[in-house]
Amino acid sequence: MRSIWNGAISFGLVSIPIKLVNATESHSISFRQIHLADGGRIRYRKVCELDGEEVSAAEIGKGYEEADGSVIPITDEDLAQLPLATAKTIEIMSFVPAEEIDPLQMDAAYYLAANGATAAKPYTLLREALKRSRKVAIAKFALRGRERLGMLRVVDDVIAMHGLLWPDEIRAPEGVAPDAEVTVRDAELDLADALMATLGEVEMESLHDDYRDAVEAMIAAKAGGAFEPAEATVEPAGGQVIDLMAALEKSVRAAKASRGEGRGGGGAEDESGAGAGPGAGGEVTPMRRRSGGAGRKTAAAPKAVGGKKSTAASAKKTAASAGAASKKKTTTARSGTAKSGSGTTKSGTTKSTSTASAKKAATKKAGTAGGAKKAGTAAGAKKAAAPRKRASA
């Protein structure tokens, strides 16, 4: 990496030659100003106000403008002759715990690289001393024409320096806090704690600039002539009254869902009551299916409607069957009478007994059928009476 400043670290009486290297870089996409009519570049030319002529970089110097508008020229030689100990030196003044540095003071970051073989030993000494003490060094240095404040700390095996703003460059936050007096309930704090615990930590290496990716994709699409601008959804700006508790509960559930955590269980959501109430995302237990036999019974259930008709029809069929059996036995008895006169009484008796049995069976089965049973019983009795007269003859 190219160095932007060469000097030394002054560590008491120890001097460590170093090179200053930028530790950060900007990946933001820069645009050019163009003339909309023809796409021509718009450039800023440096023109002298007195004669109106354009001047080159070699003809441009520094100057200080006073209150009356007069300008005092200042050269690089004038600045170099200033009695400034930090012109080429990073002068360490003290060592303090890192917690004492207000992050608001943080500015640009640099890496300090050992400059030459002789710098390796004192460089390593300072690095290990910072590691063991778990402190940071506060130093002064001069860069780009002004003296600055810096903080030295260890990053991996390198000493890094953060430029710090001077204390008087930090503005007091006057008029920034809400004017109204607001009371926060313990339940709201509990939900906020649950949301913080659910979101957890993040790997800084996994974060990237989504906006830059979208701009690059848009530029590539426009270059290929296939870009179709999408209609942007504009969110309503401020002034909305929201239910803070509901918003916190919804945030906790959304955070758990995005992390793939189950909605049940005794997590922070359950402890804080975030999952209480309708639609809180409880578990659903599926209904068990019945066995095959039970399923068949359930399917046959509609046939039970109109049960009287089915019972009457069954009774009629039973009575008809009994009558047919009686007729068949009567025919058999007649045949026996024709063949043997002496067996007439025996056959008749058998026929009467069979008829009586059929009558009893028909009457018993027809008893469960209401009005239709009587018709079936009467029909059976009528048919059974005829053979009895013939037998007595």
Secondary structure, DSSP 8 states (H G I E B T S, - for coil): --EEEEEEEEETTEEEEEEEEE-----------B-TTT--B-----B-TTT--B--GGG--EEEE-TTS-EEEE-HHHHHTS--TTSSEEEEEEEEEGGGS-GGGEEEEEEEEE-SGGGHHHHHHHHHHHHHHTEEEEEEEEETTEEEEEEEEEETTEEEEEEE--GGGS---TTTS-SS-----HHHHHHHHHHHHHH----GGG---HHHHHHHHHHHHHHTT------------S-----HHHHHHHHHHHHHHHTT--SSSSSHHHHHTTT-STTS-----------HHHHHHHHHGGGGTTHHHHHHHHHHHHHHHHHHHHHHHHHHHHHHHHH-STTHHHHHHHHHHHHHHHHHHHHHHHTTSTHHHHHHHHHHHHHHHHHHHHHH-
